[in-house]
């Protein structure tokens, strides 16, 4: 029985070197990250020390910590010729990470290449992360359909993570991107999946970061405004990063305990002190062990 954190970020030396080789956002100057739409961010080097992060995972009681490319950086949205060196560096470094790490693959969404993604999945990645703002409407789902078809064919899950912040967030406080555009993207992605994703991809397992921006709590309004009545979807999950007992309890009431998996977003946030979020040992087992197993394998 393995405890899993489905949402962490860890920049390997190969990815750091590829970001430092660029001169336009996204790029690193030393350990200062420059992005479109966000203020420069000073990256603590220790956050991406593999040995230290492995020790933290052990201290957190994790048997597996799944890392992904930080989608807000915007790599997936670059033209393919610019994205590919960064994607190659990410996949090479992530595939070589030691236990307890696993990783989500990444893909260019400006120019979709399902064959290239298939080759990365062949290396043992647990599934594919895509930015939420690539899956915000019918057009996005049509454009990304080859990637989602590939996941369905292989029985692998999709992880929906916030993408780059809107350009007008650069003048706001440091917390603005995480609290406004990221949450808005996840909210839109949740309802876009209901409207366009699930009808097109009936067998796809999907996990939404940060409790889908709390979109599941709008179920009553969804019903009141004519949304189609539907049964609980056993292949849809939300992860808990940056939220605590109040939000997790509310989402459990909305979706049920079987829909929630633990994700921490480490190093940008910490795992919960109490894995059950105050809901007891059975909830902790569901969030950390049973539900991640169903997400990743489709097996009970």
C-alpha positions, -999 to +999 in steps of 0.1 A: +000+000+000+018+031-013+010+067-002+011+090-032+014+127-037+002+133-073+014+169-076+049+181-070+075+200-091+112+193-092+135+210-117+163+186-126+197+200-138+189+193-174+157+215-172+176+242-153+203+243-180+177+245-208+159+274-191+192+292-186+201+288-223+171+310-233+170+348-235+133+353-238+106+342-213+105+316-200+141+316-188+163+315-158+190+340-150+209+322-123+180+313-101+158+342-111+128+330-132+114+354-158+079+347-172+054+366-193+026+378-171+043+374-137+069+393-117+104+378-116+106+349-091+136+341-070+138+303-070+153+288-038+180+263-052+173+239-023+138+234-036+151+215-065+178+195-048+169+159-056+184+143-025+168+168-002+134+164-018+137+126-015+143+131+022+112+154+025+091+128+007+102+101+032+095+125+061+060+130+046+054+093+046+052+091+008+060+060-012+056+079-044+058+116-053+047+125-089+064+155-104+053+175-134+066+203-156+055+236-141+028+245-166+026+282-156+061+286-170+045+284-204+067+258-221+037+239-235+025+271-253+058+279-270+061+272-308+073+236-312+108+246-322+112+265-289+093+241-267+110+209-278+145+215-262+128+223-229+104+194-232+133+171-240+153+184-210+123+180-187+116+144-198+152+133-197+157+147-162+123+134-149+127+099-163+161+096-145+148+107-111+153+081-083+127+066-060+103+077-047+097+100-077+075+093-107+065+119-133+038+132-156+048+137-192+043+171-209+034+181-245+034+211-267-001+224-271+007+251-297+015+224-322+001+190-311+023+159-319+007+128-304+035+106-318+061+125-299+040+122-267+036+085-272+074+081-273+077+099-240+049+078-224+068+047-235+095+058-210+073+051-181+056+084-173+024+079-153+002+100-177+001+134-193-002+169-178-018+196-199-023+233-190-059+242-180-061+271-205-055+246-233-087+228-222-110+257-215-136+253-243-147+232-273-119+245-295-093+234-269-107+199-267-108+195-304-072+207-307-059+185-280-081+155-290-051+134-304-034+136-270-065+126-251-072+098-275-037+085-269-043+085-231-076+067-235-060+041-258-033+034-232-055+036-201-034+065-187-047+096-168-047+133-176-036+158-151-050+193-156-028+220-141-030+258-143-012+273-173+005+307-177-011+336-159-027+364-179-003+392-189-022+418-169-011+400-136+024+413-137+016+445-118-003+427-090+011+413-057+030+381-057+000+360-047-022+373-076-015+347-102-021+318-078-054+333-065-069+348-097-059+334-131-049+300-119-082+295-100-102+309-130-085+285-154-093+255-132-129+266-129-133+269-166-115+236-173-138+218-149-169+229-167-153+225-201-146+189-193-183+184-185-195+200-216-168+189-242-143+166-227-163+138-212-186+134-242-156+131-265-135+109-242-158+086-222-131+064-208-105+091-198-095+094-162-087+129-153-074+148-122-079+185-117-053+205-097-062+227-067-096+211-062-106+224-098-106+259-084-135+249-062-157+246-093-174+215-079-190+237-052-210+254-079-231+222-085-263+238-071-259+268-094-252+244-123-285+226-116-304+259-112-291+272-145-301+242-166-270+220-164-277+184-173-283+161-143-257+135-141-244+107-120-211+109-101-182+103-125-159+077-109-131+086-133-129+123-123-106+134-094-095+166-078-063+171-058-058+191-027-028+214-032-028+246-011-062+239+004-072+228+039-100+212+059-127+237+051-124+234+013-116+197+013-146+190+035-169+210+012-156+192-019-161+158-003-197+168+004-201+178-033-182+149-050-178+122-024-147+110-007-137+088-037-130+118-059-102+134-038-065+127-040-036+142-022-015+167-041+008+192-023+023+214-051+056+211-033+079+231-032+053+259-036+032+246-008+035+218+018+016+186+022-012+187+049-002+181+085-032+158+088-036+137+056-073+131+063-079+169+066-098+163+098-121+137+082-105+107+099-083+078+090-106+063+064-104+096+045-067+097+048-064+062+033-087+072+005-069+104-004-033+090-002-037+054-012-070+041-026-080+070-048-045+077-063-044+040-072-077+043-091-066+075-108-032+060-120-043+025-128-080+024-131-080-004-105-098-005-072 
